[in-house]
Amino acid sequence: MQRNVETIHIYHTNDIHSHFDSWPKISRYLHSQRKLHNSVQEACFVFDIGDHVDRSHPFTEGTSGKGNVALLNRAGYDAVTIGNNEGITMSKRALSTLYESADFDVVLCNLSETDGSLPQWLKPYRIYKTAKGLSIGVIGATAMYTDFYEKLGWHIEEPRRLVESVAEQIRHSTDIIVCLSHLGVNEDRLLAEECGLIDVILGAHTHHLFPEGEMVNDALLAATGKFGEYVGHVEIHIDTSKKKVIGKVAEVVHVSGLESREEDVQEVNDLIQAGNQALEENVFFTKMPLKQQLFMDSPMSSFFGRAMIEYTGADCAMFNAGIFLGSLDKGWVTKRMVHALLPHPINPCTITLDGAELLEVHRLSSNESWPETEIKGLGFRGTYMGKMIFERLFRTDDGELFAGNRKVEVGKTYKLATLDMFTFGFFFPILKQAEKEYHMPELIRDVFIWYGVKRDRQTDLDVRTARYKRE
């Protein structure tokens, strides 16, 4: 007896991070593949697995991410899930309106309002039908950054348990279940081990690459690395008479090998120009140049240090000089300039520390290898760590450490303003468990602008006061 077999094609991307250099080729390829499969009556779906948005790019920043959604629309995506860059680097209002013009579904099962209700812009799952009547259930999940989501006014839940629950819910109304997982490779493997109902897990978050997929139990794991270097392609073969999967394979297509056109460069440049134009707004005036230095204190670091302390109300501040990707000349400062200077999606954070803990942090920060250490991830969009800069945290001639005007003593508490990337335990393990307050949705560039505007207003007030006194 001859089997009737239907082939379903799934194309997927993940962790583009607003790297648009290859986007014209990716978009063109996805359209051509859909056209090819439609011509032979084979089902075709296109999914993105999150972190398409990255506010380090001027086009994304200038359009509040809605430009990314327009690109996904034009490329013909069927569904996406969100990554942490969509979820926690944008304000609640920005995320709530991000997908207003989306022509695709946003699938996400583990995010809700704080009262447990679902936002209008997402669905926990979506069931798609092929022309031949097969049902494909698609579930989405994103990484669980509890403190960040709660601070923004969202409720985030443990994803694996919810994915399994949704899979149980839809198992009898689907022939295939696919998970769009922005959870990371280890979580994907655990999910495949724990839930035997999922046929394919499309992965993201940890930027892992599976050139030919990876089988865990009966689940096929697929992922395309990062930055649009690859497009993933999964084929699923189903015996339609038995509604049973009889084969599934994964591959990746290296985007560098796809067709290039002369207009591609102009298209990418147009995105940059559109973003820069949107950000070309004066925000404050600086009466002196703010120069950057990678391996020493500088006027730039002093300005930012004071900004961090005034904004957070902390006793002292600590950050690395490598966050500044340029200098500012005397004159008007625009949003575009500050974005280029501090493109990182990094939040300020205030940490409450015992004197012993602050002494340990200060000791660790003197690591001589750190200034030339290259940093990747953690929201950092520069290259080198640079010198660790302290504002109002210093040693006196007799070796005593002071935070502001207070001597650092064991048993007393102090508030340290720093960058959220230092709270994840990679550089300062002691900060991971410390009491902390993330300042959200503000990014460090927002604090920089806030302080510049405040100084402008104070200068105007001082000038008016002096003029009044003279008169």
URJO-V15105 format. One record per pair of residues at least 12 apart in sequence whose C-alpha atoms are under 6 Angstrom apart, sorted by the first residue. I is the first residue (numbers start at 1). J is the second residue. If there is no record, write none. Layout:
I&J  I&J
This chain:
4&239  4&240  5&238  5&239  5&240  6&237  6&238  7&236  7&237  8&43  8&235  8&236  9&44  9&234  9&235  10&44  10&45  10&46  10&233  10&234  11&46  11&232  11&233  12&46  12&47  12&48  12&232  13&48  13&231  14&48  14&49  14&50  14&204  15&50  15&51  15&52  15&226  15&227  16&52  16&226  16&227  16&228  17&51  17&52  17&53  17&54  17&227  18&52  18&53  18&54  19&227  24&264  27&75  43&130  46&77  46&78  47&77  47&78  47&79  47&80  48&80  49&80  49&81  49&180  50&81  50&82  50&83  51&83  51&85  53&86  56&343  56&344  58&275  58&276  59&271  59&272  59&275  62&275  62&278  62&279  66&98  73&103  78&104  79&104  79&105  79&106  80&106  81&106  81&107  81&108  81&140  83&142  83&182  91&441  92&152  106&122  107&122  107&123  107&124  107&125  107&140  108&123  108&124  108&140  108&141  109&124  109&140  109&141  110&141  110&156  110&157  110&159  111&155  111&156  112&155  113&154  113&155  114&154  114&155  125&138  125&139  126&138  135&174  135&175  136&174  136&175  136&176  136&177  137&174  137&177  138&177  138&178  138&179  139&179  140&179  140&180  140&181  141&181  142&182  142&183  143&182  143&183  160&191  164&195  177&198  177&199  178&199  178&200  178&201  179&201  180&202  181&202  181&203  182&203  182&204  182&205  183&205  184&204  184&205  184&206  192&216  192&219  199&219  200&219  200&220  200&221  201&221  202&222  202&223  203&223  207&225  207&226  208&225  209&223  209&224  209&225  210&222  210&223  211&251  211&252  212&250  212&251  213&250  229&255  230&253  230&254  230&255  231&252  231&253  232&251  232&252  233&250  233&251  233&252  234&249  234&250  235&248  235&249  236&248  276&336  279&335  279&336  280&334  280&336  281&334  281&335  282&333  282&334  283&333  283&334  284&332  284&333  284&452  284&453  285&331  285&332  285&333  286&330  286&331  287&330  288&330  289&328  289&329  289&330  290&327  290&328  291&327  292&327  294&321  294&322  294&386  295&386  295&387  296&387  305&391  307&451  314&415  314&416  314&417  315&403  315&404  315&415  316&391  316&392  316&393  316&403  316&416  317&390  317&391  317&416  317&417  317&418  318&389  318&390  318&418  319&388  319&389  319&418  320&385  320&386  320&387  320&388  320&389  321&386  321&387  322&384  322&385  322&386  324&341  324&342  325&341  326&341  342&445  344&379  344&380  344&381  345&379  346&379  346&443  347&420  347&443  347&444  348&418  348&419  348&420  348&439  348&444  349&417  349&418  349&419  349&420  349&437  349&438  349&439  350&416  350&417  350&436  350&437  351&415  351&416  351&435  351&436  352&414  352&415  352&435  353&413  353&414  354&411  354&412  354&413  355&408  355&409  355&410  355&412  355&413  356&410  371&385  371&386  371&387  372&384  373&385  378&421  392&404
